[in-house]
Amino acid sequence: MGSGSDTITSDTITVVSGEGNVSFDQSKVNVGLHSTKTVNITLDKAPNGLSGYNITISLSNPSVAEIVSVSFPSWATLHINSTLPADSVWIKAADLNNQITSGATNINLATITLRGDNRGTADILITVTKMDDDRGNPIEPSTIPGHLEVDKIGYFDTGLGSYPSISGTHTGKIIPSQNITVHKICTYPCPGTGGHIESINNKDGELIASGTWSGYQGDHLNITITPSVTLLKGNEYTYIIKTGSYPQIIHESSKEVAGGKITCTSFIDANGNTYNDWIPAFRIE
């Protein structure tokens, strides 16, 4: 091999080394506790195209998170992965229609979804077991790990409440202490009851998000917010929450909670009585 060459030849194969990097599209991944985050795995360049790969993604600290799903790009007409959820997954894909040709760049290999299970950190490791170009020659890319941090971010949690409780309509204000992307709201019911939130509207001058209870079947304590919405740190948002049965109640006019501050404007119970110190106990994430 001549000086400065990056091609190694033998009687049977040609190995082109130093061909690109396999990495994540986010070098640092922040995931909220019990929330999920998607991350793309990319190959930055393929001078001789890409015919397929066999890659393993693993977490250095499996106690903090799990890989819960994998999806593949449209070029990967043949693909397979190991059983999920898990703290390590192998993924294989092949380009049967020759869509990734010579000179391709920023190639999406797959997308993984991570779920934060416990607060802590972990490296997201990449191992390339096999990767071939369109000529059938092995590719030996460098790999760049990602860093995962799981924390109680993206949360607004009033904490637990208590009796007395009754169903009714709550109106109040939320001021987040951090940016929160809201996907769902979870009710804290009084013990032995089916206390739940039947509907919620979030307003910032006009309606920005809403969600409706789907009944006692399935996970009846959660409501999905559609569309999901980001509440910005320091902004004031109005909520209108209709409850059913006996949700836990925080008997205060306002409270500093995990993720910000909540204030009761009014609560009209099922009997028509009005209060200004009844806050429903719930968590949004």
C-alpha positions as a Markdown table, in Angstrom:
| # | Residue | x | y | z |
|---|---|---|---|---|
| 1 | Met | 0.0 | 0.0 | 0.0 |
| 2 | Gly | 1.5 | 3.3 | -1.1 |
| 3 | Ser | 2.0 | 6.2 | 1.4 |
| 4 | Gly | -1.2 | 8.2 | 2.0 |
| 5 | Ser | -3.5 | 5.6 | 0.4 |
| 6 | Asp | -6.7 | 4.7 | 2.3 |
| 7 | Thr | -7.4 | 1.6 | 0.2 |
| 8 | Ile | -6.2 | -1.8 | 1.3 |
| 9 | Thr | -6.2 | -4.6 | -1.3 |
| 10 | Ser | -5.8 | -8.3 | -1.1 |
| 11 | Asp | -6.4 | -11.2 | -3.5 |
| 12 | Thr | -10.1 | -11.5 | -2.5 |
| 13 | Ile | -11.5 | -8.2 | -1.2 |
| 14 | Thr | -11.0 | -4.5 | -1.2 |
| 15 | Val | -11.6 | -2.7 | 2.1 |
| 16 | Val | -12.0 | 1.1 | 1.9 |
| 17 | Ser | -11.3 | 2.5 | 5.4 |
| 18 | Gly | -12.0 | 5.9 | 6.8 |
| 19 | Glu | -15.2 | 6.1 | 4.8 |
| 20 | Gly | -17.5 | 8.3 | 6.8 |
| 21 | Asn | -19.0 | 8.3 | 10.3 |
| 22 | Val | -22.0 | 6.6 | 11.7 |
| 23 | Ser | -23.5 | 8.9 | 14.4 |
| 24 | Phe | -26.7 | 10.2 | 15.8 |
| 25 | Asp | -28.4 | 13.4 | 14.6 |
| 26 | Gln | -28.2 | 14.6 | 18.2 |
| 27 | Ser | -25.0 | 14.3 | 20.1 |
| 28 | Lys | -26.8 | 14.9 | 23.4 |
| 29 | Val | -30.2 | 13.5 | 23.9 |
| 30 | Asn | -32.4 | 14.8 | 26.7 |
| 31 | Val | -35.4 | 12.7 | 27.6 |
| 32 | Gly | -38.0 | 13.4 | 30.2 |
| 33 | Leu | -38.7 | 10.8 | 32.9 |
| 34 | His | -41.3 | 8.3 | 31.5 |
| 35 | Ser | -41.2 | 10.2 | 28.2 |
| 36 | Thr | -39.8 | 9.2 | 24.8 |
| 37 | Lys | -37.5 | 10.8 | 22.3 |
| 38 | Thr | -36.7 | 9.7 | 18.7 |
| 39 | Val | -33.1 | 9.8 | 17.4 |
| 40 | Asn | -31.9 | 9.2 | 13.8 |
| 41 | Ile | -28.8 | 7.1 | 13.0 |
| 42 | Thr | -26.9 | 8.5 | 10.0 |
| 43 | Leu | -24.0 | 7.7 | 7.8 |
| 44 | Asp | -22.5 | 11.0 | 6.7 |
| 45 | Lys | -21.2 | 9.7 | 3.3 |
| 46 | Ala | -21.1 | 6.7 | 1.0 |
| 47 | Pro | -18.5 | 7.3 | -1.8 |
| 48 | Asn | -19.3 | 3.9 | -3.4 |
| 49 | Gly | -23.0 | 3.7 | -2.4 |
| 50 | Leu | -24.5 | 1.5 | 0.3 |
| 51 | Ser | -25.9 | -2.0 | -0.1 |
| 52 | Gly | -26.7 | -2.8 | 3.5 |
| 53 | Tyr | -25.6 | -3.0 | 7.1 |
| 54 | Asn | -25.8 | -4.8 | 10.4 |
| 55 | Ile | -25.5 | -2.4 | 13.3 |
| 56 | Thr | -26.0 | -2.8 | 17.1 |
| 57 | Ile | -27.2 | 0.1 | 19.2 |
| 58 | Ser | -26.8 | -0.3 | 23.0 |
| 59 | Leu | -27.0 | 1.8 | 26.2 |
| 60 | Ser | -24.0 | 1.9 | 28.5 |
| 61 | Asn | -26.3 | 2.2 | 31.5 |
| 62 | Pro | -29.4 | 0.2 | 30.9 |
| 63 | Ser | -31.1 | 1.2 | 34.2 |
| 64 | Val | -31.9 | 4.7 | 33.0 |
| 65 | Ala | -33.6 | 4.0 | 29.6 |
| 66 | Glu | -34.7 | 1.5 | 27.1 |
| 67 | Ile | -34.9 | 1.4 | 23.3 |
| 68 | Val | -38.6 | 0.9 | 22.6 |
| 69 | Ser | -38.9 | 1.0 | 18.8 |
| 70 | Val | -37.1 | 1.1 | 15.5 |
| 71 | Ser | -38.2 | 2.4 | 12.2 |
| 72 | Phe | -36.4 | 2.3 | 8.8 |
| 73 | Pro | -36.2 | 4.7 | 5.9 |
| 74 | Ser | -38.0 | 3.9 | 2.6 |
| 75 | Trp | -34.7 | 2.8 | 0.9 |
| 76 | Ala | -34.4 | -0.1 | 3.3 |
| 77 | Thr | -36.7 | -2.4 | 1.4 |
| 78 | Leu | -35.5 | -5.4 | 3.4 |
| 79 | His | -35.0 | -4.8 | 7.1 |
| 80 | Ile | -35.2 | -6.6 | 10.5 |
| 81 | Asn | -34.4 | -5.9 | 14.1 |
| 82 | Ser | -34.1 | -7.8 | 17.4 |
| 83 | Thr | -36.9 | -7.9 | 20.0 |
| 84 | Leu | -37.9 | -4.6 | 21.7 |
| 85 | Pro | -38.1 | -3.0 | 24.2 |
| 86 | Ala | -34.5 | -3.7 | 25.2 |
| 87 | Asp | -31.3 | -1.9 | 26.2 |
| 88 | Ser | -29.6 | -3.2 | 23.1 |
| 89 | Val | -30.9 | -3.8 | 19.6 |
| 90 | Trp | -29.4 | -5.1 | 16.4 |
| 91 | Ile | -30.8 | -3.7 | 13.2 |
| 92 | Lys | -30.2 | -4.9 | 9.7 |
| 93 | Ala | -31.2 | -3.4 | 6.4 |
| 94 | Ala | -30.5 | -3.8 | 2.7 |
| 95 | Asp | -30.9 | -1.5 | -0.3 |
| 96 | Leu | -32.4 | -3.9 | -2.9 |
| 97 | Asn | -33.5 | -1.1 | -5.3 |
| 98 | Asn | -30.1 | 0.6 | -5.4 |
| 99 | Gln | -31.4 | 3.9 | -4.0 |
| 100 | Ile | -28.2 | 4.8 | -2.1 |
| 101 | Thr | -25.7 | 5.3 | -4.9 |
| 102 | Ser | -22.2 | 6.5 | -5.1 |
| 103 | Gly | -21.6 | 9.9 | -3.5 |
| 104 | Ala | -24.6 | 9.8 | -1.3 |
| 105 | Thr | -24.4 | 11.9 | 1.9 |
| 106 | Asn | -26.3 | 12.2 | 5.2 |
| 107 | Ile | -27.9 | 8.8 | 4.8 |
| 108 | Asn | -30.6 | 8.0 | 7.3 |
| 109 | Leu | -29.9 | 4.4 | 8.4 |
| 110 | Ala | -32.7 | 4.0 | 11.0 |
| 111 | Thr | -34.6 | 5.9 | 13.7 |
| 112 | Ile | -34.8 | 4.6 | 17.3 |
| 113 | Thr | -37.2 | 5.7 | 20.1 |
| 114 | Leu | -35.8 | 5.9 | 23.6 |
| 115 | Arg | -37.8 | 5.9 | 26.8 |
| 116 | Gly | -36.5 | 7.5 | 30.0 |
| 117 | Asp | -37.1 | 5.1 | 32.9 |
| 118 | Asn | -34.9 | 6.5 | 35.7 |
| 119 | Arg | -33.0 | 9.7 | 36.2 |
| 120 | Gly | -29.4 | 9.4 | 35.1 |
| 121 | Thr | -27.1 | 9.3 | 32.1 |
| 122 | Ala | -25.9 | 6.8 | 29.6 |
| 123 | Asp | -23.8 | 6.7 | 26.4 |
| 124 | Ile | -25.7 | 5.5 | 23.3 |
| 125 | Leu | -23.2 | 3.2 | 21.6 |
| 126 | Ile | -22.9 | 2.1 | 18.0 |
| 127 | Thr | -21.3 | -1.1 | 16.8 |
| 128 | Val | -21.0 | -1.6 | 13.0 |
| 129 | Thr | -20.9 | -5.4 | 12.6 |
| 130 | Lys | -21.1 | -5.3 | 8.9 |
| 131 | Met | -21.6 | -2.7 | 6.2 |
| 132 | Asp | -21.1 | -3.1 | 2.4 |
| 133 | Asp | -20.9 | -0.7 | -0.5 |
| 134 | Asp | -22.6 | -1.3 | -3.9 |
| 135 | Arg | -19.5 | -3.2 | -5.2 |
| 136 | Gly | -19.8 | -5.7 | -2.4 |
| 137 | Asn | -16.8 | -4.3 | -0.6 |
| 138 | Pro | -16.8 | -3.8 | 3.2 |
| 139 | Ile | -17.1 | -0.3 | 4.6 |
| 140 | Glu | -15.4 | 0.5 | 7.9 |
| 141 | Pro | -16.9 | 3.8 | 9.1 |
| 142 | Ser | -15.9 | 5.4 | 12.4 |
| 143 | Thr | -18.7 | 5.5 | 15.0 |
| 144 | Ile | -19.6 | 8.4 | 17.2 |
| 145 | Pro | -21.6 | 7.6 | 20.4 |
| 146 | Gly | -24.4 | 9.8 | 21.6 |
| 147 | His | -25.0 | 10.9 | 25.2 |
| 148 | Leu | -28.4 | 10.4 | 26.9 |
| 149 | Glu | -29.6 | 12.3 | 29.9 |
| 150 | Val | -32.9 | 11.3 | 31.6 |
| 151 | Asp | -34.3 | 13.9 | 34.0 |
| 152 | Lys | -37.7 | 15.2 | 35.1 |
| 153 | Ile | -37.9 | 17.6 | 32.3 |
| 154 | Gly | -40.9 | 18.5 | 30.2 |
| 155 | Tyr | -43.2 | 17.9 | 33.2 |
| 156 | Phe | -45.8 | 19.9 | 35.1 |
| 157 | Asp | -46.9 | 18.0 | 38.2 |
| 158 | Thr | -49.1 | 19.4 | 40.9 |
| 159 | Gly | -48.4 | 16.4 | 43.1 |
| 160 | Leu | -51.0 | 14.6 | 45.2 |
| 161 | Gly | -54.2 | 16.2 | 46.6 |
| 162 | Ser | -56.8 | 15.0 | 49.0 |
| 163 | Tyr | -60.5 | 14.9 | 49.9 |
| 164 | Pro | -63.0 | 16.5 | 50.0 |
| 165 | Ser | -63.6 | 16.1 | 46.3 |
| 166 | Ile | -66.5 | 16.3 | 43.8 |
| 167 | Ser | -66.7 | 16.6 | 40.0 |
| 168 | Gly | -67.1 | 19.9 | 38.3 |
| 169 | Thr | -65.4 | 22.5 | 36.1 |
| 170 | His | -62.0 | 24.1 | 37.0 |
| 171 | Thr | -60.7 | 27.3 | 35.5 |
| 172 | Gly | -57.2 | 28.6 | 36.3 |
| 173 | Lys | -53.7 | 29.6 | 35.2 |
| 174 | Ile | -50.5 | 27.7 | 34.6 |
| 175 | Ile | -47.1 | 29.4 | 34.4 |
| 176 | Pro | -44.4 | 26.9 | 33.4 |
| 177 | Ser | -40.9 | 27.2 | 34.8 |
| 178 | Gln | -39.5 | 25.4 | 31.8 |
| 179 | Asn | -40.6 | 24.7 | 28.2 |
| 180 | Ile | -43.0 | 21.8 | 28.3 |
| 181 | Thr | -44.2 | 19.9 | 25.2 |
| 182 | Val | -47.6 | 18.6 | 26.3 |
| 183 | His | -48.7 | 15.2 | 24.9 |
| 184 | Lys | -51.0 | 14.0 | 27.7 |
| 185 | Ile | -52.5 | 14.8 | 31.1 |
| 186 | Cys | -52.8 | 12.2 | 33.9 |
| 187 | Thr | -55.3 | 12.5 | 36.8 |
| 188 | Tyr | -54.6 | 11.6 | 40.4 |
| 189 | Pro | -57.8 | 10.0 | 41.6 |
| 190 | Cys | -59.0 | 9.7 | 45.2 |
| 191 | Pro | -58.3 | 6.2 | 46.5 |
| 192 | Gly | -61.0 | 3.7 | 45.6 |
| 193 | Thr | -62.7 | 6.0 | 43.1 |
| 194 | Gly | -62.6 | 6.5 | 39.3 |
| 195 | Gly | -61.7 | 10.1 | 39.6 |
| 196 | His | -60.6 | 11.5 | 36.2 |
| 197 | Ile | -60.4 | 14.5 | 33.9 |
| 198 | Glu | -63.1 | 14.4 | 31.3 |
| 199 | Ser | -61.8 | 17.2 | 29.1 |
| 200 | Ile | -59.1 | 20.0 | 29.1 |
| 201 | Asn | -58.7 | 23.1 | 27.0 |
| 202 | Asn | -55.5 | 25.1 | 27.1 |
| 203 | Lys | -55.8 | 28.7 | 26.1 |
| 204 | Asp | -53.3 | 31.5 | 25.4 |
| 205 | Gly | -55.6 | 34.2 | 24.1 |
| 206 | Glu | -57.2 | 31.5 | 21.9 |
| 207 | Leu | -57.6 | 27.7 | 22.1 |
| 208 | Ile | -54.3 | 26.1 | 21.5 |
| 209 | Ala | -54.9 | 22.5 | 22.6 |
| 210 | Ser | -57.6 | 20.2 | 23.9 |
| 211 | Gly | -58.2 | 16.6 | 25.0 |
| 212 | Thr | -61.3 | 14.5 | 25.8 |
| 213 | Trp | -61.7 | 11.5 | 28.0 |
| 214 | Ser | -62.5 | 8.2 | 26.2 |
| 215 | Gly | -64.2 | 6.4 | 29.0 |
| 216 | Tyr | -63.2 | 3.8 | 31.7 |
| 217 | Gln | -61.8 | 1.3 | 29.2 |
| 218 | Gly | -58.0 | 1.1 | 28.9 |
| 219 | Asp | -55.9 | 3.8 | 30.6 |
| 220 | His | -58.8 | 5.9 | 31.8 |
| 221 | Leu | -56.6 | 8.2 | 33.9 |
| 222 | Asn | -54.8 | 9.7 | 30.9 |
| 223 | Ile | -56.0 | 12.1 | 28.2 |
| 224 | Thr | -54.1 | 12.6 | 25.0 |
| 225 | Ile | -53.7 | 16.3 | 24.1 |
| 226 | Thr | -54.3 | 17.0 | 20.4 |
| 227 | Pro | -52.5 | 18.6 | 18.8 |
| 228 | Ser | -49.5 | 18.4 | 21.2 |
| 229 | Val | -48.4 | 21.9 | 22.2 |
| 230 | Thr | -45.3 | 23.5 | 23.7 |
| 231 | Leu | -45.9 | 25.7 | 26.8 |
| 232 | Leu | -43.2 | 28.2 | 27.0 |
| 233 | Lys | -41.3 | 29.1 | 30.2 |
| 234 | Gly | -42.7 | 32.1 | 31.9 |
| 235 | Asn | -45.8 | 32.4 | 29.8 |
| 236 | Glu | -49.3 | 32.3 | 31.4 |
| 237 | Tyr | -51.8 | 29.8 | 30.1 |
| 238 | Thr | -55.5 | 29.4 | 31.0 |
| 239 | Tyr | -56.8 | 25.9 | 31.6 |
| 240 | Ile | -60.4 | 24.7 | 31.6 |
| 241 | Ile | -60.7 | 21.3 | 33.1 |
| 242 | Lys | -63.9 | 19.3 | 33.5 |
| 243 | Thr | -63.6 | 16.4 | 36.0 |
| 244 | Gly | -65.7 | 13.3 | 36.7 |
| 245 | Ser | -66.1 | 11.1 | 39.8 |
| 246 | Tyr | -63.6 | 12.1 | 42.6 |
| 247 | Pro | -60.2 | 13.4 | 41.5 |
| 248 | Gln | -57.8 | 14.4 | 44.2 |
| 249 | Ile | -58.0 | 18.2 | 45.0 |
| 250 | Ile | -55.4 | 20.6 | 46.2 |
| 251 | His | -57.3 | 23.0 | 48.5 |
| 252 | Glu | -55.2 | 26.1 | 47.8 |
| 253 | Ser | -55.8 | 29.1 | 45.7 |
| 254 | Ser | -52.3 | 28.8 | 44.1 |
| 255 | Lys | -49.3 | 26.5 | 44.5 |
| 256 | Glu | -45.7 | 26.3 | 43.3 |
| 257 | Val | -45.4 | 22.8 | 41.8 |
| 258 | Ala | -42.9 | 20.7 | 39.9 |
| 259 | Gly | -42.5 | 22.5 | 36.6 |
| 260 | Gly | -44.1 | 25.9 | 37.5 |
| 261 | Lys | -47.0 | 27.5 | 39.3 |
| 262 | Ile | -50.8 | 26.8 | 39.1 |
| 263 | Thr | -53.6 | 29.1 | 40.3 |
| 264 | Cys | -57.3 | 28.5 | 40.7 |
| 265 | Thr | -59.5 | 31.1 | 39.2 |
| 266 | Ser | -62.7 | 29.3 | 39.9 |
| 267 | Phe | -64.2 | 25.9 | 40.5 |
| 268 | Ile | -67.9 | 25.2 | 39.9 |
| 269 | Asp | -68.9 | 21.9 | 41.4 |
| 270 | Ala | -71.6 | 19.5 | 40.2 |
| 271 | Asn | -74.1 | 21.2 | 42.6 |
| 272 | Gly | -73.4 | 24.7 | 41.2 |
| 273 | Asn | -71.3 | 25.8 | 44.2 |
| 274 | Thr | -68.3 | 28.1 | 43.3 |
| 275 | Tyr | -64.9 | 28.0 | 45.0 |
| 276 | Asn | -61.6 | 29.7 | 44.3 |
| 277 | Asp | -59.3 | 27.3 | 46.2 |
| 278 | Trp | -59.8 | 24.0 | 44.5 |
| 279 | Ile | -57.0 | 22.9 | 42.2 |
| 280 | Pro | -57.3 | 19.4 | 40.5 |
| 281 | Ala | -54.3 | 17.2 | 41.1 |
| 282 | Phe | -52.8 | 16.1 | 37.7 |
| 283 | Arg | -49.6 | 15.8 | 35.7 |
| 284 | Ile | -49.0 | 17.0 | 32.2 |
| 285 | Glu | -46.1 | 15.8 | 30.0 |
